[in-house]
Amino acid sequence: MQHFKTIIEPFRIHAVEPITMTTREARVRALEDAGYNLFGLPAEDVIIDLLTDSGTGAMSRDQWAAIQHGDESYAGSPSFTLFRKAVQDLFHFKHVIPTHQGRAAEKILFATVAGPGKVIPNNTHFDTTRANVEFTGATAVDVVIPEGRIPSNLHPFKGNVDLAALERVITEAGPENVPLVMVTVTNNSGGGQPVSLENLRAVRAVCDRFGLPLYLDACRFAENAWFIHEREPGQAGRPVREIVREMASLADGMTMSAKKDGLANIGGWLAMHDDAVAARCRNLLILTEGFPTYGGLAGRDLEAIAQGLVEVVDPDYLRYRIRSTAYLGDALVRAGIPVVRPIGGHAVYIDARALLAHIPPLQYPGQALATALYVEGGIRGCEIGTLMFGRHPDGTETPAAMDLVRLAIPRRTYTQSHMDYVIEVVTYVASQAAALRGFEILDEPPQLRHFTVRLRPLA
Ligand SMILES: *Cc1c(COP(=O)(O)O)cnc(C)c1O
């Protein structure tokens, strides 16, 4: 068989959304108005929006059709039954609790099991996960393998948990103070890096030794399963669905954002085996999200997610998804731009600390790079570094482990020519790196400051 190297999108375009072509001058003004915070920009002032892959993907013809099938009954909607069946077809958990998005699942879970004095280990807590753990008074500890913190290291499973560090954290805290162990697949904040089945099995064994439940932050479970399929010895012949089921079988529960590998624009869920924990979570759900058969979602959303879960494990989709992300990343590597390697599943992460070595971490080199990509090319990425993670609950500030700019790729949304433009803009900005300046903070909220912080460029 002839192997052609061009990655074609395994779909045709059915409806189009216009992109407004802005000028550099207009973008300079828009950025100033937004307090140099890219979250503050009107989206129509962005040409290529790589802020996040969360809820920004294109739904399929069959998902739009499923939306028409949505049943909006307050209680016992058949759309919920369909949704629960689709979830349980991949994740065998007894209780499936829909939420409006992933952070609502986190909020309910940690409000139920965490609290002052508790410690939650995770390969790397995502920002909302960490915030929800810390909001209860508990401590979030990251225990990713050391390779996972080195942007240039080529380990195939850089999201893996450091088992010795995990045991140490559990022993030091006392197992009675660790309500659960969490593993994020793929490891978003660590560069979209996968976790191997072998590592998940070993984490399971550690949890068993201490009698602790294991929860997956499963937002990108399908991408993680594809990496296992591609990289883990003995896994290439297995259907992705089966790999997902094995990942799930090693866990006691999960939190999920359907805005990622649910291929939907909104939604999430919390699932677990434990009847008592489920009952307490459902009580909270009713307080904050809604009745347990809709949980903050419309019946039509539940239908879109159910169909998304069928499409997301299609090998043609996953091959395209992972290879097209690598297309962008590999081009930046060839252009000599420091990026987190190997290229992750949903995003390319530029190592801003390496590219802008003249800007100290506490002057936010990631923000300097992200704002320059916007000014020069209208590309909106996201700082994942000291601005996002540097501030601690006690008010102190230290540099984050890495200062990255994430270019997250919305699912099934942009074409290869859009990516060729991104490559051109990033390469140009990198050539001007020495002229970029850092930032100082004008005002910030106490939690998740990166969403609303206002900044000023340093002279
Ligand atoms: C997006 C995400 C979340 C939170 O989900 P939302 O739907 O955005 O609330 C949690 N963990 C990880 C790893 C994520 O990527």
The ligand as a Gaussian input file, in Angstrom:
#p B3LYP/6-31G(d) Opt

LIG

0 1
 C      -10.331000      21.267000      31.155000
 C       -9.811000      20.449000      32.235000
 C      -10.462000      20.397000      33.467000
 C      -11.681000      21.245000      33.795000
 O      -12.727000      21.045000      32.925000
 P      -13.732000      22.263000      32.524000
 O      -14.759000      21.614000      31.684000
 O      -12.925000      23.282000      31.804000
 O      -14.288000      22.790000      33.786000
 C       -9.922000      19.568000      34.429000
 N       -8.809000      18.861000      34.204000
 C       -8.163000      18.891000      33.028000
 C       -6.948000      18.063000      32.813000
 C       -8.636000      19.682000      32.006000
 O       -7.977000      19.733000      30.848000

